[in-house]
């Protein structure tokens, strides 16, 4: 599992966005249904998911759009996603 430090992201989000806002999460993960399901479970049903498979089909880029109320909600989602083995948060 890769360890992330979200302090810089927290600062950038606080400066760059007016909350609440529609936030776009980006992830890269192995193209496995299990991993996609684990990521999907982190978000409510109304979140908008899109994905794009790599040319070789081994990986998938996942984008999720959801209305977030504040920076802490965004960081919390990223922390949970980064705990899923194989997921890279962008």
FILOLUM-419086 format. One record per residue: residue in three letters; z negated, y, x of N, C-alpha, C in turn. Coordinates in steps of 0.1 Angstrom, whole numbers, plus 5000, padded with zeros to 4 digits. Layout:
REM residues N
AlaZYXZYXZYX/...
This chain:
REM residues 90
Unk500049885008500050005000500050125009/Unk500950225006501050345013499950445008/Unk499350525017498350615014499050755014/Unk498750835003499350965001498251065001/Unk498451185007497551295006498251394997/Unk497651424985498251504975497751654975/Unk496951694986496451824986497551934987/Unk498551904995499652004997500452014984/Unk500651894977501451894965500651974954/Unk499351954954498452024944498652174946/Unk498652224958498752364961500152414956/Unk501152334960502552374956502752384941/Unk502152284934502352274919501552394913/Unk500452424918499652534912500352674914/Unk501152684925501852814927503152814920/Unk503852704918505152694913505352684898/Unk504352634891504452614877503452694868/Unk503852714856502952774846502652654837/Unk501352624835500952514827500552544813/Unk500852464803501552334804503052354806/Unk503652244811505052244814505652104814/Unk506952084812507551954813507751934828/Unk507151824833507151794847508051664849/Unk508751664860509651554863509051474875/Unk508651354872508151264882509351184888/Unk509251154901510351074907509650964916/Unk510250844914509750724921510950644926/Unk510750564937511650464942510850334943/Unk511450234938510750104938511749984939/Unk511249874943512049754942512549734927/Unk513749684926514249664912513649534906/Unk512449544902511749434896511149474883/Unk511349394873510849424859509349454859/Unk508649374867507149384868506749524872/Unk507349574883507049704888507449814878/Unk508549804872508949904862507949904850/Unk507549784846506549774835505249844839/Unk504749824851503549884856503650034856/Unk504850084861505050234860505150284846/Unk505850214838505950254824504550264817/Unk503650174820502350174814501550294818/Unk501850364828501150484832501450604823/Unk502550594815502950704807502950674793/Unk502850774784502850754770504250714765/Unk504350664753505650614747506650734746/Unk506150854744507150964743507651024756/Unk507150974767507751014780509150974781/Unk510051054787511451024789511750954802/Unk512150834802512450754814513950744816/Unk514350754829515750724833515650654846/Unk516650574849516650504862518050484867/Unk518150464880519450444886519250344898/Unk520050234897519950134907520650174920/Unk520250124931520850144944522250064944/Unk523050104953524350034954524249884955/Unk523249834963523049694965522249634954/Unk521649714945520849664934519449624938/Unk518949644950517649604954516549704950/Unk516949824948515949934945516450014933/Unk515450084927515750164916515050294917/Unk515750404914515150534914514750564899/Unk513450594897512950614884512550764882/Unk513050824872512650964868511950954855/Unk510851024854510051034842509751184839/Unk510051224826509751364822508651354811/Unk507651444813506651444803505951584804/Unk505451634792504751754792503351724798/Unk503051804808501751794815500951924813/Unk499651904811498852024808498352104820/Unk498252034832497752094844498052014856/Unk497752074867498052004880497351874882/Unk496051874877495251754879495851634872/Unk496451654860497151544853498351484862/Unk499051574868500251534876499651454888/Unk498751504895498151434906497551294902/Unk496951294891496351164887497451064884/Unk498551104878499651004876500250954890/Unk500351054899500951014912499950924919/Unk498650944918497650854925497750714919/Unk497850704906497950574900499250504903/Unk500350574904501650514907501650474922/Unk501050544930501050514945500250384947/Unk499350354938498550224940499350104936/Unk500550114930501350004927502149964939/Unk502049844943502649794955504149804954/Unk504749864965506249884965506750014960/Unk505850094953506350214947506150334957/Unk507250404959507250524967507350644958/Unk506350734959506350854951507150964958/Unk507851044951508651154957508151284952/
